[in-house]
Amino acid sequence: MHKFLEEFKKFISKGNVMDMAVGIIIGGAFTSIVSSLVNDIINPLLGLFGGMNFDQLSWNISGDVTLYYGKFITAVVNFLIMAFIVFILVKAMNTAMSKLQKKEEKIEKAPTTKTCPYCKSEIALDATRCPHCTSELGK
């Protein structure tokens, strides 16, 4: 049992698990913001044009059985807004990362290897003998 707890402790303390937990918490908070945006701003604005709020759309099938399809439409709008915002964030991050990678590529590093003139193998820059063909290299 002790070994199991140690493995669990090691798993839970890994960075990617913590990153995922933070992402889920922020995602939950962000969901409430998007829900408020849809329910409190977008739906009333759409109600100006259509004369009603999506949340109020329903279909009474019989007696106590009612389908609230307007709430489903609101959930779909919430999802589409959330997906669009995540798409914009990912696109911005990819653009930023590609710019960083281009900057790193521009910075040229001093060579650390050279080619053996005899066997054409890659060897250390300060090597005096080729480790592949054992030829003696001049300075």
Backbone bond lengths (Angstrom), bond angles and torsions (degrees), N, CA, C in turn:
res aa  C-N    CA-C-N  psi(-1)  N-CA   C-N-CA  omega(-1)  CA-C   N-CA-C  phi
1 M - - - 1.444 - - 1.522 110.56 -
2 H 1.332 116.52 -36.91 1.458 121.17 -179.26 1.530 110.70 -64.66
3 K 1.341 116.00 -41.16 1.466 120.30 179.18 1.532 110.37 -64.26
4 F 1.325 116.65 -39.33 1.455 121.87 178.14 1.530 110.45 -61.09
5 L 1.333 116.82 -45.04 1.463 121.06 179.06 1.528 111.49 -64.77
6 E 1.328 116.82 -37.15 1.465 120.25 177.62 1.531 111.02 -64.58
7 E 1.341 116.07 -42.91 1.466 119.72 178.01 1.521 110.84 -63.67
8 F 1.325 116.82 -40.87 1.459 120.94 178.58 1.523 110.66 -63.94
9 K 1.323 116.89 -42.21 1.465 121.78 178.33 1.520 110.38 -61.99
10 K 1.331 117.59 -41.58 1.458 122.13 178.18 1.528 110.87 -64.60
11 F 1.343 115.91 -41.53 1.465 120.87 179.39 1.525 111.16 -64.53
12 I 1.307 116.61 -46.22 1.461 121.31 -174.29 1.526 111.74 -70.50
13 S 1.331 117.44 -25.15 1.456 119.74 -177.84 1.524 113.06 -90.06
14 K 1.336 117.05 0.43 1.461 119.79 176.66 1.519 109.44 -67.00
15 G 1.302 116.41 148.91 1.464 121.78 -176.97 1.512 113.82 -62.57
16 N 1.343 117.47 -40.73 1.463 118.66 -175.72 1.525 111.97 -68.31
17 V 1.325 119.28 -29.59 1.461 121.63 176.87 1.519 109.56 -68.74
18 M 1.321 116.29 -41.92 1.466 120.38 178.35 1.532 110.45 -65.54
19 D 1.333 116.96 -41.46 1.467 120.53 178.18 1.519 110.61 -61.08
20 M 1.324 116.54 -42.26 1.463 120.72 179.15 1.530 110.36 -63.91
21 A 1.315 117.58 -41.76 1.462 121.01 -179.86 1.526 110.69 -63.18
22 V 1.324 116.76 -43.94 1.465 120.61 177.81 1.520 110.27 -62.89
23 G 1.327 117.16 -40.95 1.459 120.87 178.24 1.516 112.50 -62.27
24 I 1.311 117.00 -39.99 1.470 120.78 179.56 1.523 110.39 -67.05
25 I 1.320 117.11 -41.53 1.462 120.82 179.65 1.526 110.59 -65.03
26 I 1.324 116.81 -46.15 1.467 120.06 178.69 1.519 110.13 -65.58
27 G 1.327 117.55 -38.37 1.463 121.26 177.08 1.513 112.00 -61.06
28 G 1.321 117.29 -39.95 1.464 121.02 177.22 1.518 112.00 -63.49
29 A 1.331 115.70 -42.67 1.463 119.63 177.75 1.525 110.54 -66.70
30 F 1.319 116.33 -39.70 1.462 121.21 -179.44 1.526 110.83 -66.57
31 T 1.334 117.26 -33.12 1.461 121.58 177.98 1.526 110.80 -61.47
32 S 1.323 116.72 -40.75 1.464 118.93 179.67 1.528 110.86 -67.22
33 I 1.331 117.76 -33.32 1.464 120.75 177.27 1.519 110.00 -66.59
34 V 1.334 116.87 -46.32 1.470 120.23 179.94 1.521 110.55 -65.32
35 S 1.317 117.81 -40.14 1.470 120.48 177.49 1.520 110.95 -60.86
36 S 1.316 116.86 -42.47 1.457 120.28 177.12 1.525 111.33 -64.17
37 L 1.339 117.08 -40.83 1.460 120.64 177.72 1.528 110.58 -58.62
38 V 1.321 116.38 -46.23 1.471 120.08 -178.76 1.524 110.95 -69.03
39 N 1.339 117.23 -49.40 1.463 120.83 -174.35 1.528 113.04 -71.28
40 D 1.336 117.35 -38.67 1.458 120.27 -171.99 1.525 114.52 -97.35
41 I 1.332 117.79 -19.02 1.467 119.48 -177.21 1.525 111.88 -120.68
42 I 1.345 117.19 -55.38 1.472 119.71 -173.69 1.527 111.84 -70.52
43 N 1.336 117.97 -47.81 1.465 119.34 -179.15 1.525 112.85 -60.96
44 P 1.342 120.32 -44.37 1.468 118.53 176.94 1.533 112.54 -62.94
45 L 1.350 116.98 -36.61 1.469 119.17 177.54 1.521 111.10 -65.81
46 L 1.339 116.62 -41.57 1.459 119.80 175.67 1.526 110.89 -65.82
47 G 1.321 116.47 -31.07 1.456 120.67 177.17 1.516 112.78 -65.10
48 L 1.339 116.89 -28.22 1.469 120.08 175.78 1.515 111.24 -61.74
49 F 1.341 116.01 -38.66 1.460 120.66 -177.37 1.527 111.79 -85.07
50 G 1.322 116.95 -37.57 1.459 120.26 -176.48 1.514 113.29 -97.56
51 G 1.326 117.37 -11.97 1.454 121.17 178.34 1.520 114.34 83.66
52 M 1.359 118.77 3.43 1.462 119.35 179.51 1.531 110.25 -154.09
53 N 1.300 114.09 164.40 1.459 122.12 177.26 1.532 107.99 -94.79
54 F 1.325 117.18 138.74 1.467 120.15 -179.28 1.524 112.13 -58.22
55 D 1.326 117.15 -37.40 1.463 120.32 -177.64 1.518 112.21 -59.95
56 Q 1.308 118.07 -25.08 1.459 121.59 -176.74 1.527 112.49 -86.79
57 L 1.315 118.39 -6.27 1.462 120.87 -179.89 1.524 109.90 -73.18
58 S 1.315 115.79 127.27 1.461 119.93 179.56 1.521 109.09 -153.60
59 W 1.325 114.59 166.72 1.459 121.47 179.22 1.519 107.48 -136.59
60 N 1.314 116.09 115.79 1.451 121.41 -179.69 1.520 107.25 -85.57
61 I 1.327 115.91 107.96 1.465 121.01 -177.15 1.526 109.58 -74.58
62 S 1.328 116.40 -53.49 1.466 120.08 176.97 1.517 108.88 -165.11
63 G 1.291 117.15 130.01 1.462 122.80 175.08 1.512 114.01 49.05
64 D 1.339 115.65 -105.06 1.471 121.75 -176.08 1.524 113.40 -89.22
65 V 1.319 118.21 -4.92 1.463 121.70 -175.70 1.526 109.09 -95.66
66 T 1.344 115.58 114.49 1.464 121.57 -179.63 1.518 109.11 -132.20
67 L 1.311 116.08 132.77 1.469 121.55 174.27 1.520 108.63 -96.60
68 Y 1.327 116.14 121.34 1.461 121.67 178.14 1.519 108.77 -97.29
69 Y 1.315 116.49 73.75 1.466 120.21 -177.10 1.520 112.19 -72.58
70 G 1.313 118.12 -18.96 1.468 121.20 176.07 1.520 111.65 -65.23
71 K 1.322 116.91 -37.18 1.473 120.70 177.15 1.522 110.10 -66.48
72 F 1.342 115.79 -34.78 1.462 119.33 176.51 1.531 110.30 -66.29
73 I 1.321 117.58 -42.37 1.473 121.02 177.48 1.521 109.70 -60.58
74 T 1.332 117.54 -41.23 1.462 121.57 177.62 1.528 110.70 -62.23
75 A 1.332 117.09 -41.14 1.471 120.82 178.42 1.524 110.86 -64.23
76 V 1.342 116.97 -38.65 1.470 120.41 178.21 1.529 109.91 -65.71
77 V 1.332 117.25 -42.23 1.471 120.47 177.58 1.521 110.03 -62.74
78 N 1.344 117.51 -42.52 1.473 121.13 176.00 1.524 110.83 -56.56
79 F 1.332 116.15 -46.39 1.458 120.64 -179.17 1.522 111.20 -62.52
80 L 1.329 117.13 -45.11 1.464 120.24 -178.58 1.526 111.42 -63.51
81 I 1.315 117.01 -40.52 1.471 119.82 177.56 1.523 109.78 -65.04
82 M 1.322 117.21 -44.69 1.467 121.10 179.48 1.529 110.61 -61.53
83 A 1.330 116.91 -44.99 1.463 120.58 179.78 1.519 110.70 -63.46
84 F 1.327 117.69 -39.63 1.465 121.24 179.50 1.527 110.73 -64.68
85 I 1.326 116.99 -42.96 1.469 120.40 -179.83 1.525 110.45 -66.81
86 V 1.332 117.43 -41.51 1.471 120.02 177.47 1.522 109.83 -63.42
87 F 1.346 117.40 -40.17 1.463 121.19 177.15 1.526 110.60 -59.28
88 I 1.326 117.23 -45.21 1.468 120.90 179.82 1.523 110.64 -63.60
89 L 1.343 116.94 -41.94 1.465 120.11 179.29 1.526 111.70 -64.02
90 V 1.335 117.09 -44.26 1.464 120.92 -179.91 1.524 110.17 -65.39
91 K 1.331 116.52 -40.70 1.462 120.34 178.58 1.528 110.60 -62.79
92 A 1.336 117.14 -42.51 1.467 120.80 178.36 1.527 111.01 -64.23
93 M 1.334 116.70 -41.58 1.465 120.13 179.35 1.529 110.80 -65.55
94 N 1.328 117.74 -41.74 1.463 120.70 178.68 1.526 111.16 -63.86
95 T 1.331 117.07 -39.73 1.466 120.63 177.66 1.520 110.21 -63.43
96 A 1.328 116.40 -45.23 1.464 120.25 179.54 1.526 111.05 -63.24
97 M 1.329 117.04 -42.08 1.458 120.31 -179.57 1.527 111.48 -66.37
98 S 1.338 117.27 -38.16 1.467 119.15 179.37 1.522 110.78 -67.33
99 K 1.331 117.53 -35.17 1.469 120.35 176.62 1.522 110.39 -66.67
100 L 1.341 116.88 -39.78 1.465 120.49 177.88 1.522 110.87 -64.64
101 Q 1.334 117.01 -40.88 1.456 120.40 -179.95 1.518 111.04 -66.41
102 K 1.322 117.68 -37.14 1.457 120.47 177.63 1.515 110.73 -64.74
103 K 1.337 117.10 -39.31 1.467 120.51 177.65 1.522 110.76 -64.10
104 E 1.337 116.20 -39.84 1.464 119.98 179.12 1.518 111.12 -67.17
105 E 1.332 117.34 -35.41 1.458 120.81 179.05 1.522 111.19 -68.64
106 K 1.338 116.07 -32.24 1.464 119.79 -179.22 1.526 111.80 -68.57
107 I 1.318 116.18 -32.02 1.461 120.13 178.56 1.525 107.45 -75.70
108 E 1.311 115.74 108.20 1.461 120.06 -178.43 1.518 109.61 -86.00
109 K 1.289 114.83 134.74 1.456 120.35 177.98 1.519 108.63 -91.39
110 A 1.333 115.17 148.68 1.456 119.73 176.46 1.523 108.42 -65.75
111 P 1.325 117.55 139.88 1.470 119.03 -178.49 1.524 110.93 -64.89
112 T 1.313 115.72 142.74 1.468 121.64 179.06 1.519 110.81 -112.90
113 T 1.333 116.46 -5.49 1.462 119.81 179.96 1.526 109.84 -132.43
114 K 1.319 113.84 165.35 1.461 121.06 174.49 1.525 107.84 -141.47
115 T 1.315 116.50 172.17 1.456 121.42 -179.23 1.519 109.86 -102.40
116 C 1.323 116.31 133.70 1.460 121.25 176.44 1.532 107.82 -66.56
117 P 1.340 118.44 128.88 1.464 120.00 -178.43 1.536 113.40 -69.88
118 Y 1.331 117.48 -14.58 1.458 120.69 -176.99 1.536 112.78 -96.05
119 C 1.346 116.30 -51.03 1.473 118.41 -176.53 1.523 112.88 -107.23
120 K 1.327 117.45 -3.44 1.466 124.55 178.01 1.525 113.41 63.60
121 S 1.320 118.12 23.20 1.467 122.22 175.71 1.517 109.28 -83.32
122 E 1.295 116.18 155.70 1.462 120.99 177.28 1.520 108.30 -84.95
123 I 1.343 116.23 127.61 1.464 121.48 -177.17 1.516 108.95 -133.72
124 A 1.318 116.06 166.60 1.460 121.45 179.25 1.521 110.25 -62.61
125 L 1.324 115.60 148.04 1.456 121.71 -175.97 1.529 112.08 -62.74
126 D 1.315 117.83 -35.97 1.463 120.84 -177.04 1.533 113.40 -95.26
127 A 1.328 117.82 12.21 1.464 120.97 -179.78 1.530 110.81 -69.14
128 T 1.341 115.57 140.49 1.469 120.63 176.85 1.522 110.95 -104.73
129 R 1.337 117.32 -12.01 1.461 122.62 177.88 1.529 107.18 -141.76
130 C 1.317 116.55 138.15 1.464 121.58 -179.50 1.527 109.14 -73.43
131 P 1.335 118.59 126.76 1.463 120.33 179.48 1.534 112.60 -73.07
132 H 1.330 117.41 -13.58 1.459 120.53 -177.57 1.536 111.67 -91.53
133 C 1.334 115.76 -51.38 1.473 118.37 -177.11 1.527 112.59 -108.12
134 T 1.304 116.52 -0.78 1.480 126.17 178.62 1.530 113.04 59.52
135 S 1.315 117.89 20.86 1.464 120.46 175.95 1.518 109.03 -71.82
136 E 1.324 114.47 144.52 1.446 119.84 177.04 1.526 108.06 -82.16
137 L 1.322 115.27 130.29 1.466 120.70 -176.59 1.499 110.24 -101.83
138 G 1.298 116.64 140.09 1.464 120.89 176.60 1.527 109.42 -80.63
139 K 1.292 115.70 164.14 1.464 120.33 -179.07 1.448 112.44 -73.55
